[in-house]
Amino acid sequence: MDYGHPLQLGVFLTPTAERPHAAVELAVRAEELGLDLVTLQDHPYQPRFHETWTLLSWIAGRTERIGLAPSVMNTPMRLPAVLARSAASLDLLSGGRLTLALGAGHFWDAMEAMGVPRLTPGESVDALAEAVEVVRGVWDAAAPGALTYRGTHHRVAGAERGPAPAHDIPLWVGGGKRRMLDLVGRLADGWVVAGGAAGVAALRDGNALVDVAAASAGRDPREVRRVLNVSGTLADAGSGFLDGPPERWVADLLPLVVDDGVGTVVLATDDVATLERFAREVAPALRAAVAAERERRGTPPAPTRSTAARAARRRGIAYDDVPPALAATAVEPGDARYAAVRSTYLRGGAPGLVLRPGTAAEVAEALRFARAQDVPLSLRSAGHGVSGRSTNDGGIVLDVSRLNGVEVLDEATRLVRVGPGARWGEVAAALQPLGWAISSGDYGGVGVGGLATTGGIGFLGRAHGLTIDHVRAVELVLADGTHVRTSEEEHPDLFWAVRGAGFNFGVATAFELQAAEVGDVGIAQLVFDASDTAELLTRWGAAVEAAPRELTSFLTMGAPRGGQVLAQTTTVVDSADPDTILRMLQPFAQVGPLVGQSVQVAPYAAVVAPPDSGPTSDGEPVTRSGLLEHLTPQFAADAERLVRSGHTFFFQVRAMGGVTADVAPDATAFAHRSANFSVSAFGASRARLDGVWDGLHHHFSGLYPSFETDPRPERLTDAYPPATLARLRELKRRYDPDNVFRDNTNIAP
Ligand SMILES: Cc1cc2nc3c(=O)[nH]c(=O)nc-3n(C[C@H](O)[C@H](O)[C@H](O)COP(=O)(O)OP(=O)(O)OC[C@H]3O[C@@H](n4cnc5c(N)ncnc54)[C@H](O)[C@@H]3O)c2cc1C
């Protein structure tokens, strides 16, 4: 039977330490020759061999594409929970190239000499089965709680799970005895069959046993890839199995694939000439012969995911219809990568499918597919949405994080093309060497896609305006799948809408932004005793309004502790001159009792350096937003009541105004240009935060959608004044009449 696996051709190398780089050079050559896999035998008691993980890691570092597999790993000599971490690490470092083939151990005298307790053959198979479960348990970073496992041979008492590997590492098992084949059928993703004529016979007998065991465990036997190690002589003349010219090899190997189900053929050789001949003369001919025979027979392809992974699929999504270009990078609930993509920075989720297109055409394809399913759709760029629900429960996430390039289009006009998946810290780092910056936010982990479709209130706001004020063009995939470029000249109506309410109109696939010349900036962190909260707020607000527009300041307060409130301000001055910086900061040092201060001159990129990775949340953010014209004593008194209520753990006032206010209210869909401040609060309880915040509402002229999570419909009219909202609704009716894009501050058509 042909199980329909894509044919894999590899090489099995001797990990000799006597010529330390010999196996590495052969592996590099195998990659150059287009082979799929390099495998290494593992004998940790053998002093003439390298230790396998070390050698495999070195090979991974020297290669870019080829798959890597210890085959088979001596499992009794390795603690399974640690083995899982070694494998996950190498998979992450190599970009998802690892296959883990495990064995039950063989040379017990040598192993015992190294201190490994001897097991009977039956015990060693049981121990291997337990090890497989432990390894998978550690990899399953999405599972709740620590891993506890009580086996006869292996015990794990609350091990932390993770890291999740870069991909679902195929777990193969090598061996030929009946008990081992039963284990393979029940648990493994692949069966490694020993080489030679005996191996071929073992394959034929063993396949049936593996299939029965798989079926009785509720699996599809096609889930188990059959891996055959072979050796032979490539010569112009020969006399037997795999002994002769390439045509003879093809004739011998073809039936093993299409009749006996071999999906992977691994040639054991350390001879570079044999390797080259196999790759150049056997491999292409064998691939072509297999493809032709499969075509002739109509062989169905093997399932891409295990029965267990398929069981974790959610209703309402036609998983088998995911377009092939997207299927390779898509993540499903049963996948190892799921833990890393299910939730976002502030919001827990359990989507049924995360599509990760890598081009605008794939975005259109993903959108078409998503629209055909009857489940929620979320858009995601870098997953820092507050109002934006870039994850969901049981739906589809269209994640454009792979569209993350930052490219200079024109040095003279400082025009830059940026992908929605880039994070602002990465954008700042890319532009810093040019002496440029784009006004963004205060945090480098935030994505371009979410922020540049809404506003962008950041540390350069008074000096350079909102992020959307620097957008010169946006490319979008619209609800009907068309890909359009919007600018002042092309689809100007959409271009207007995209700058302030873009998330309602399409999936942004690229932005053209005009950077500003920004050298080093002054950054001051001043901490005040804010026991007299209202007084401090009023004085700080007055200092902001009186400050030159080069200066932008954010003030943050937490909940009171022991009656005391501290206010932390971060102030950025767009100047590298220390005297100018200090002169502009001077009024701020006097707004209240100063308890801590630091001032430095650094590049803007240092202010918004991207974090290595963001925390992902299980929760649901509770936030409110308001835009304020002036920070009056009346507002400050009400704000003090909010802070002292204890119902917000993060209260922030950001300076706006300056260049932001130079733009006409109707120039973009962000209309609230006269606000001098953006106010926001985060709480733990919706009801408690709203209860206090609603009392502040009359102070505000509007709100900033990105910081608002109140679901009440009147928030929409706070976000968009009547004329803006009417225009947005009309455009929504035209461009998204079915309301496909509704995961964020939705303007119903
Ligand atoms: C720690 C933190 C700091 C922040 N600081 C600032 C700040 O200083 N200034 C500021 O203005 N905002 C700030 N924000 C708010 C932030 O700008 C928004 O939450 C923004 O939506 C995040 O963008 P993202 O791409 O990371 O989000 P995602 O979670 O990926 O997306 C959020 C929403 O944006 C929309 N969206 C995402 N990608 C696209 C796309 N390609 N096309 C169309 N719509 C899309 C969708 O509606 C989606 O639900 C901050 C948020 C956090 C969590």
The ligand as an ORCA input file, in Angstrom:
! r2SCAN-3c Opt
* xyz 0 1
  C       1.433     47.866     25.525
  C       0.659     48.711     24.547
  C       1.112     49.982     24.267
  C       0.401     50.785     23.363
  N       0.852     52.038     23.107
  C       0.216     52.807     22.200
  C       0.677     54.097     21.882
  O       1.669     54.552     22.426
  N      -0.022     54.820     20.997
  C      -1.119     54.341     20.357
  O      -1.695     55.044     19.524
  N      -1.582     53.113     20.637
  C      -0.943     52.342     21.545
  N      -1.434     51.109     21.849
  C      -2.667     50.667     21.198
  C      -2.311     50.031     19.888
  O      -1.963     50.999     18.960
  C      -3.504     49.286     19.327
  O      -3.934     48.364     20.283
  C      -3.178     48.605     18.006
  O      -4.373     48.118     17.464
  C      -2.199     47.476     18.161
  O      -1.758     47.081     16.910
  P      -1.327     45.568     16.622
  O      -1.112     45.445     15.186
  O      -0.205     45.180     17.545
  O      -2.619     44.846     17.128
  P      -3.407     43.551     16.694
  O      -3.854     42.970     18.002
  O      -2.641     42.716     15.788
  O      -4.659     44.139     15.957
  C      -5.583     44.907     16.663
  C      -6.691     45.300     15.726
  O      -6.193     46.155     14.729
  C      -6.826     45.875     13.493
  N      -5.802     45.437     12.566
  C      -4.675     44.741     12.850
  N      -3.974     44.529     11.734
  C      -4.661     45.081     10.726
  C      -4.450     45.183      9.330
  N      -3.359     44.666      8.769
  N      -5.365     45.807      8.579
  C      -6.472     46.352      9.139
  N      -6.725     46.292     10.450
  C      -5.833     45.668     11.240
  C      -7.841     44.797     13.750
  O      -9.093     45.383     14.000
  C      -7.311     44.140     14.997
  O      -8.303     43.551     15.795
  C      -0.769     50.289     22.750
  C      -1.205     49.009     23.037
  C      -0.502     48.215     23.932
  C      -0.986     46.837     24.236
*
